Amino acid sequence: MKKRSRQGLRRFRVEVWSYGNYVERIAELERVLAKKPRLLQIEIVGTGEIPADATLRFRAALMERSPRTRIFTHARSSLQGGSVLVWLLGESRTIREDARLYFRRTTLSEEDEVQENGVWKKDEPQYRDSYSWFDPEEGDHARVLQIINEFLPVKEMAGRLIGVPVLRQFGLIENEKVDSFLAAAFSKSPEPADRSLTSTDQQRVQRREKARARQMRR
């Protein structure tokens, strides 16, 4: 019985600091996921911003998890940048009531990335100082924003504080959903978990799209 309890729920803590080395924490997350727990609770705490590259590696580890493992994320602190995405990757989420989300815009444009089947063979790029033009990690940040945009409209919300009421409006946090999520995760005959990190609840998706449409019309 004790072994089953340990495998049923595992907790993982992500302490956020801007210039920390997350290599060991990502490796530890991979080890935890390899045990195929039924539910993994990820707690995020601390100010600062997880670097974009580390954020994408956290995401890659979560995408490789067992179909049996479901992810629940809880934020004890306000989140910015990469930590926003790590929180969003939960299939169900909670956050401190007075916490905020924030992510900045990218300094890159579409012209800064070589496009597949593009005209790069014909066009001569303008000269740019490769050391001073932009940090290569900015490309990873742009990718982080692309994924965040699956949950929240980045174009309209980047550079602004996002509070809990807005997150509820988009269906990203609902206590009753968390209760049913946890109950399903520990039921005797659980349904196979969807590996997708986006919501599988059709009503939640519809509410999110309606909220997104209202925001974009303003």
Buried (B, 14 or more C-beta within 10 A) or exposed (E): EEEEEEBEBBEBEBEBEEEBEBEEBBEBBBEBBEEBBBBBBBBBBBEBBBBBBBBBBBBEBBEEBBEBBBBBBBBBBBBBBBBBBBBBBBBBBBBBEEBBBBBEEBEBEEEBEEEEEEEEEEEEEEEEEEEEEBEEEBBBBBBBBEBBBEBBBBEEBBEEEBBBEBBBBBBBBBEEBBEEBBEBBEEEEBEEBEBEBBBEBEEBEEBBEEBBEEBEEE
